[in-house]
């Protein structure tokens, strides 16, 4: 099965879930993430602003921010690139490219970011996607933003998904970033 067919299957399967079911699953995934040892130990969490068809991780983002953790969110700056920006509360978000809420905070350059913690042990990234498999392969929306961006960061990566987004296997290419783990909630 190719990536286009997987994307079609996920869109069709998503229609079988109610908004209430997606909210319950998102809540459970957030609770799991908040108890995750890597996130508890992290000084910095790279997160994302969810689209309506993605796990809503914003309750986790707000919680971690209130605990004093540094939260970085992506901002799309071109057809090929995104940058990380500091999250400083929901008032600092505005709608950017593709209708995604993006931070207006300070941009953090990857080189500066790497130089502050060469081991990157204190950094974890939560990654969205359209489909995943248990080996950490992911199918995104087709633009390659996360694969290009994450390939430059030697950090622990966690994908999050709904049950209908997890496949036995998904196609991948040598340039695709393999995630360290995928978290989902199978409740319905």
C-alpha positions in Angstrom: 0.0 0.0 0.0 1.4 3.4 -0.9 1.3 6.6 1.1 -1.6 8.1 -0.8 -3.7 5.0 -0.2 -2.8 5.1 3.5 -3.9 8.7 3.7 -7.2 7.8 2.1 -7.8 5.0 4.5 -7.0 7.2 7.5 -9.4 9.9 6.3 -12.2 7.3 5.9 -11.5 5.6 9.3 -11.5 9.0 11.0 -15.1 9.5 10.0 -16.1 6.5 12.1 -15.0 8.3 15.3 -17.1 11.0 17.0 -15.6 14.2 18.3 -16.3 13.0 21.8 -14.3 9.8 21.1 -11.4 11.7 19.6 -11.4 14.0 22.7 -11.3 11.1 25.1 -8.5 9.5 23.2 -6.5 12.8 23.1 -7.0 13.2 26.8 -5.7 9.7 27.5 -2.7 10.2 25.2 -1.9 13.5 27.0 -2.1 11.8 30.4 0.2 9.1 29.2 2.7 11.7 27.8 2.6 13.6 31.1 3.7 10.5 33.0 6.3 9.5 30.4 9.8 9.3 32.0 11.4 11.1 29.0 9.0 14.0 29.3 9.2 14.2 33.1 13.0 14.5 32.8 13.0 16.8 29.8 13.9 20.5 30.2 12.6 21.3 26.7 9.7 19.7 24.9 9.2 20.2 21.1 5.5 19.9 20.5 3.1 20.8 17.7 -0.2 22.7 17.3 -2.7 20.1 16.3 -4.9 20.2 13.3 -8.5 19.1 13.8 -7.7 15.5 12.7 -4.7 15.1 15.0 -4.3 14.2 18.7 -5.0 17.4 20.7 -1.9 17.7 22.8 -2.6 21.2 23.9 -3.7 20.2 27.4 -0.3 18.6 27.8 1.4 21.7 26.4 -0.4 24.0 28.8 0.4 21.7 31.8 4.1 21.4 30.9 4.4 25.2 30.3 2.8 25.9 33.7 5.4 23.6 35.3 8.1 25.8 33.9 9.3 23.5 31.0 10.5 25.2 27.9 8.0 24.5 25.1 9.0 24.9 21.4 6.5 24.9 18.6 7.2 24.9 14.9 6.5 27.8 12.6 6.5 27.2 8.8 8.7 29.7 7.1 8.8 28.4 3.5 7.5 25.6 1.3 10.4 23.4 2.7 11.3 24.7 6.1 10.0 25.2 9.6 11.7 26.8 12.6 11.2 26.3 16.3 9.8 29.2 18.3 9.3 29.5 22.1 5.8 29.1 23.3 4.8 31.8 25.8 1.1 31.0 26.3 -1.9 30.7 24.1 -2.0 34.4 23.6 1.2 34.2 21.7 -0.3 32.0 19.0 -1.7 33.1 15.6 -2.9 31.3 12.6 -0.1 30.6 10.2 0.3 28.7 6.9 -2.0 25.8 6.5 -4.3 27.1 9.2 -2.0 25.9 12.0 -1.6 27.9 15.2 2.0 29.1 15.3 4.0 30.9 18.0 5.0 34.5 17.6 7.8 34.0 20.2 11.5 34.1 19.7 12.9 31.7 17.1 15.4 29.2 18.4 18.1 28.4 15.8 19.0 24.7 15.6 22.7 25.4 15.9 22.2 27.6 19.0 19.9 25.0 20.4 22.4 22.2 19.8 25.3 24.1 21.4 23.4 24.6 24.6 23.0 20.9 25.2 25.3 18.9 22.9 23.8 15.6 24.2 20.2 16.8 23.7 19.3 14.5 26.5 17.1 17.1 28.0 15.0 17.5 24.9 12.0 15.4 23.6 9.9 16.0 20.5 6.3 15.0 20.2 5.5 14.4 16.5 2.3 14.4 14.5 1.6 12.3 11.5 -1.1 10.7 9.3 -0.1 7.1 9.9 2.5 5.2 11.9 3.7 1.7 12.5 5.1 0.1 15.6 8.7 0.4 14.3 8.5 4.1 14.4 8.0 4.8 10.7 5.5 7.6 9.9 3.6 8.9 7.0 3.1 12.7 7.2 1.1 15.0 5.0 3.6 14.8 2.2 5.6 18.0 2.5 8.5 16.4 4.4 8.8 19.2 7.0 9.3 16.9 10.0 11.6 14.5 8.2 14.0 17.3 7.1 13.8 19.1 10.5 14.2 16.1 12.8 17.0 14.7 10.8 19.2 17.5 12.1 18.3 17.0 15.8 19.7 13.9 17.7 16.7 13.9 20.1 14.2 11.4 21.4 11.0 11.4 19.3 7.5 10.3 20.2 4.7 10.0 17.7 1.1 10.3 18.8 -1.9 8.9 17.0 -5.4 7.6 17.1 -6.0 3.8 16.8 -7.0 4.1 13.1 -3.6 5.7 12.3 -1.6 2.7 13.4 -0.7 0.2 10.7 1.3 -3.0 10.7 3.7 -1.3 8.4 3.9 1.9 6.4 6.1 2.7 3.4 9.3 4.6 4.2 12.3 5.9 2.4 15.9 6.2 3.6 15.5 9.9 4.3 12.4 9.4 6.5 13.1 10.0 10.2 12.3 6.9 12.3 10.7 7.8 15.6 11.9 6.3 18.8 8.3 5.3 19.9 4.7 5.8 19.0 2.0 6.3 21.7 -1.7 5.8 21.1 -4.8 4.9 23.1 -6.8 2.0 21.9 -9.9 3.0 23.9 -13.1 3.8 22.0 
